[in-house]
């Protein structure tokens, strides 16, 4: 299937795909916490608050992928 010997974390396509998977998985958890109700449970409120940090992390991964793509 794939015959590439370089490091996987230096592959921009892999990084973008990984970021999409992480972001949308957390988006499902985020939306489910609204369904449960953030005003009722502390854990749901923490999930909603943590979403901003996950978003920043994913944006950094996108930036690194674009930087690695420009290097190639």
Secondary structure, 3 states (H helix, E strand, C coil): CCCCCCCHHHCHHHHHHHHHHHHHHHHHHHHHHHHHCCCCCHHHHHHHHHHHHHHHHHHHHHHHHHHHHHHC
